[in-house]
Amino acid sequence: MMVPPQRIRQWSTGQDGLDKLRLDETDCPTPGQDEVLVEVHAVSLNYRDTEVAMGLYNHHKSVDHPPALVPCSDMCGVVVAVGPYSKNTSDPYKNPAFQLKEGDRVISTFAATHLTGQVQASDVANGLGGPAPGVLTQYRVFPTYNVVKVPNYLSAQEASCLPIAAMTAWMSLNCMRAQGEIIGPNETVLCQGTGGVSIAALQIAAAAGASVVITSSSDSKLERARKLGAKTLVNYNSTPDWEAFVLKATADAGADVVLEVGGAKTLRKSFDCVKFGGLIACIGYLSGKVDDDTDRTNTNLLCLKRNVTLKGILNGPRDRLEEMLRFYKEKGIKPVVDRVFKFEEGNEALKYLYSGGHFGKVVVQVKE
């Protein structure tokens, strides 16, 4: 039996800049009823984490962030202590299926209370790494419903990449299908860029037999994407009208699913190359949140033009994460880790992610 230390280290942010994160020391927490103490082994970073640290994650108007918090939401670790279990198993958050034991390897879920179905404002208010305390710490207490056991074939670094990036990709590809039905052959997916979500979507779609088109400003990154299963590559610097390229590559049919991560400067292009009746999954806004184009076409008309569904994707529920994990295990998918930083370099890891030079995921190794 492992005895946790009395004092631990954790990163914290006052949401006042990437250069102002602090590595602090605090008491090690103790699990209460229906809770577990997890020794954190690896944390993967998301673009959202950089926005939180800079005080820019403010588009959920119903969510108030505390003045200081532990950043990041995605971790893999090992259960080292278990609190007493409740006997009230009629409570959906105290399901016996959620019970864990010491030694279990687990990953966090982003919004603890989002167990199934449509996400609600109350779930967003429990999001790890803002507004709830995050996981860039050596030890953290979780409610048992806030962690999921992870397959042994994945390393801690790989497994830490799953909660937001892979799950967002999974929901982007499958949110309009019944649970248990997934994307497959005879469908085309357009992945914008080579960040964590896009590379996860590429891996999932390719493993399911779909055809993948991927964009990047780097030919070397595109070649790496080809090795992961991308069928069609387009450099959006040398081919600025990439939407026309995508249409030509799909015999003018367009992509069944577009993973829209660019935002203000790419959404119009996504509308122009999505299939009739297709889905644009809105994930991010790397090119900006505000459209400065004075010649704008109303979004209603853009949707009508090709009979398109435009859907915002905010991660997914616990039961769909478990569905995804079964698919990953069946196909042997391993997330792509671009670079690993030491725990003491957590602030530098966030700066590196923000620079945008990564391919796949950036990870902080918390336990050596």
Sequence and secondary structure as in RCSB ss.txt:
>XXXX:A:sequence
MMVPPQRIRQWSTGQDGLDKLRLDETDCPTPGQDEVLVEVHAVSLNYRDTEVAMGLYNHHKSVDHPPALVPCSDM
CGVVVAVGPYSKNTSDPYKNPAFQLKEGDRVISTFAATHLTGQVQASDVANGLGGPAPGVLTQYRVFPTYNVVKV
PNYLSAQEASCLPIAAMTAWMSLNCMRAQGEIIGPNETVLCQGTGGVSIAALQIAAAAGASVVITSSSDSKLERA
RKLGAKTLVNYNSTPDWEAFVLKATADAGADVVLEVGGAKTLRKSFDCVKFGGLIACIGYLSGKVDDDTDRTNTN
LLCLKRNVTLKGILNGPRDRLEEMLRFYKEKGIKPVVDRVFKFEEGNEALKYLYSGGHFGKVVVQVKE
>XXXX:A:secstr
     SEEEEEEB SS GGG EEEEEE     TTEEEEEEEEEE  HHHHHHHTT     TT    SSB    EE
EEEEEEE    S TTSGGG GGG   TT EEEE SBTT  SSS  HHHHTTBBTTTB  S BSEEEEEGGGEEE 
 TTS HHHHTTIIIIIHHHHHHHHTTS TT    TT EEEEESSSHHHHHHHHHHHHTT EEEEEES HHHHHHH
HHTT SEEEETTT S HHHHHHHHTTT  EEEEEE S TTTHHHHHHHEEEEEEEEE   TT SS   SS   HH
HHHHHTT EEEE     HHHHHHHHHHHHHHT    EEEEEEGGGHHHHHHHHHHT  SSEEEEE   
